[in-house]
Amino acid sequence: MADLRLFLLCAALLAGAVRAEPVNLLFAGDIMLDDGPGRTIAGGGDPLAPFAAVLAAADYRIGNLECPVATVGKPLDSKIYLFRAHPRVMGVLKGRFDALAVANNHSGDYGREAFLETLDHLRQAGIAAFGGGRNLAEAHAPLWIEKKGLRIAVLAYNEFKPRSFEAGADAPGIAWSEDSHVVADIRAARAAGADMVIPFMHWGWEREPEPTERQRTLARRMIDAGADMVVGGHPHVTQGAEYYRGRPIVYSLGNFVFDGFELPAAKRGWLLRVAVERGAVSWQTLEARMDEAGTPHPVPGAATPCGRTGEEVVRLCANP
C-alpha cells in the first residue's frame, strides 16, 4: 500500500510538472511577400532567414499574411495599394509558421478567386488560416492550439476598409470586427473549453504611434467579455502596450516583412513571445528592423516592452 501511495504521489507530481510547462507562442505583425520581399524570394533569397532561430524556438508561430498568394484574380479598382504574392513564397513560410491570419485589408486585393487559392496554398503547406474562410462560419472559427495540456483559442478580425470583402453566410471572405460578433465569439470559445482566448486584431490608423480611442475601448470590451490578452497590428508602426484588469494589450506589432516605407518607424516592428501557463502569462517583444528589401533583422540589446500577469506594469526588456 505504501508503494502504491508513493507511485500515485510521483505520478501526480509528474503530471503537475507537465502542466506547469508553458506553451511558447510567437506572434508576428504584417507579412507582405509581394514587391521587395517577393523579388528577394524569386532571386533565391529568404527574408525570414535572419529570424529562423527565433521562429524555430517557439512551440507555435502565428503571423498576419498581408497579401493573397495566388496567380489568379483581378485587381480591385477601388484601392491604391494592391498586393499579390507568387505561390513560390510558400517555400519560405512552410515550417516557419503554424498559422496565419487572413483578416486584413489586403486579403481581397485580387478578389475571391485569389483568396480561395491562398487558402488552398496554406492548407497544402500545413499552415492553418484563420480570420477568414469559405463562409462566415469558417471566418469566425477560432484557431485552436492544443499543447501541453492547454487549449488556446486565437480569433482574428479586420476593421479597416474595405468591408466589402467580409465573409457571407455562403460567400468566402474575412471576419469583420463587429463588436457584438467579437464578444459572442470570445464567449463561445470560452464555453467550448478554451483555457485562454486571444483576439488578434487588424485595426487602428496607419503610421500613428498611439492607439485610437476606438482601439482602447474595443480592447477593454474584449477583455470584459473574457479575452485573456489582446494583440494587434495594421498601423505599420508599433504602438504601446498596457494592462487592463491584469490582462495585457499589445496594440500594434507593426511590420515584420514589408518594404516601401520611408518612415523610419515603419521599418521597425516587434515579434511578440508569449509564455502561457494555466492562469498566468508572461510576454516579451523583440525588435525587428527591416532593410530596403523588406527583410527583417534582429536588433540585439534593443529595449522593447515586456511584462507578466500579476504585475500590471509594462517594463522594458533588452532583446537577446
C-alpha positions, -999 to +999 in steps of 0.1 A: +000+000+000+029+024+008+044+016-026+011+024-043+008+057-024+043+066-034+036+057-070+004+079-071+023+108-055+051+106-080+025+104-109+007+134-095+039+154-092+049+144-127+015+154-141+018+188-123+052+193-138+039+186-173+010+210-168+033+237-155+055+238-186+045+268-206+033+269-241+055+293-260+036+313-287+051+337-311+031+365-329+044+384-359+029+415-375+023+422-412+040+397-436+038+411-471+056+389-497+050+408-529+073+436-542+107+437-524+103+405-504+088+388-534+118+398-555+141+385-528+124+351-528+123+350-567+161+355-566+167+326-543+168+347-511+149+341-478+136+371-459+128+350-428+164+336-425+176+363-400+148+352-376+149+315-383+163+306-349+137+327-331+109+311-351+122+276-345+124+281-308+086+287-304+060+260-298+036+277-322+041+306-346+014+330-358+015+359-382-006+382-403-004+374-440-008+408-456-013+396-492-031+369-512-008+342-525-021+334-560-018+335-597-054+342-605-078+371-598-083+407-609-071+437-590-097+458-573-102+492-589-110+509-556-076+506-539-043+524-544-020+497-530-026+461-541-006+431-533-004+395-547+025+372-539+036+343-562+030+308-548+068+303-546+067+322-514+051+293-496+085+276-495+097+304-472+066+302-449+063+264-447+078+251-415+083+287-402+047+295-393+020+272-380-009+296-386-015+329-405-044+353-400-060+365-432-083+390-415-068+421-430-075+448-457-053+432-484-066+396-484-092+406-510-070+427-532-074+403-562-109+391-554-124+359-540-108+336-566-073+346-554-084+345-518-096+309-522-063+299-539-045+315-510-064+292-486-055+262-506-018+271-507-018+275-469-036+242-464-012+223-486+018+238-467+003+227-434-004+262-423-037+270-406-056+300-420-079+318-396-099+350-395-112+341-430-127+312-448-151+299-474-181+312-455-190+332-424-188+303-400-152+294-411-141+330-410-152+334-373-140+299-362-112+301-336-077+289-343-074+261-317-039+254-302-038+223-280-004+218-265+010+207-231-025+202-216-037+237-226-064+247-251-058+282-265-082+299-289-070+327-312-095+348-330-088+373-359-108+402-372-103+431-395-119+465-391-100+486-418-118+493-450-130+479-474-157+460-456-168+446-490-146+416-485-164+404-454-174+367-455-211+359-460-232+330-450-222+312-482-195+335-495-158+334-489-141+363-472-127+376-439-141+381-403-152+417-398-148+433-364-184+438-355-184+443-317-213+420-309-199+392-331-165+396-315-179+394-280-201+364-289-171+346-304-150+352-273-177+338-250-183+309-273-146+300-273-146+301-235-177+280-233-160+255-257-133+249-232-106+274-240-081+279-212-070+311-229-086+334-255-065+358-276-081+382-302-056+391-329-069+424-343-062+443-376-072+478-365-061+514-360-049+542-382-018+538-404+015+554-393+000+565-360+022+557-329-006+558-304-037+536-304-070+553-311-098+556-286-117+530-306-088+505-301-087+511-264-125+508-260-127+476-280-097+461-263-114+466-229-147+453-241-130+421-254-113+416-220-145+422-202-161+395-224-134+370-214-103+376-235-070+370-217-048+390-239-053+413-270-027+415-298-030+439-327-015+451-360-021+470-392-008+506-385+026+497-400+042+511-368+044+497-333+021+512-308+021+509-270+013+481-246-007+483-214-027+462-189-064+463-183-078+442-154-045+424-152-045+414-188-020+426-214-029+446-246-002+450-273-019+474-296+003+470-327+032+448-336+039+469-367+055+454-398+076+422-399+083+416-436+075+447-456+092+472-479+083+505-495+082+527-464+103+559-460+091+565-424+118+551-400+091+538-376+076+517-403+109+499-408+108+487-372+084+460-359+080+437-329+078+399-326+058+390-296+068+360-275+041+348-251+047+321-225+012+307-215+007+287-183-026+279-166-038+312-151-006+331-160+011+348-189+045+363-194+054+381-226+082+399-243+086+419-276+117+416-298+126+443-322+129+436-360+144+462-383+136+459-420+162+467-447+153+483-480+141+450-494+118+444-465+138+417-448+137+419-410+168+417-389+172+412-351+184+442-330+203+428-300+201+450-270+171+470-281+148+477-252+112+468-260+080+462-239+076+431-217+056+420-187+038+392-169+004+386-153+000+400-119+024+429-123+001+452-144+032+472-153+047+473-187+085+471-184+113+474-210+135+444-215+167+442-235+164+420-266+188+390-265 
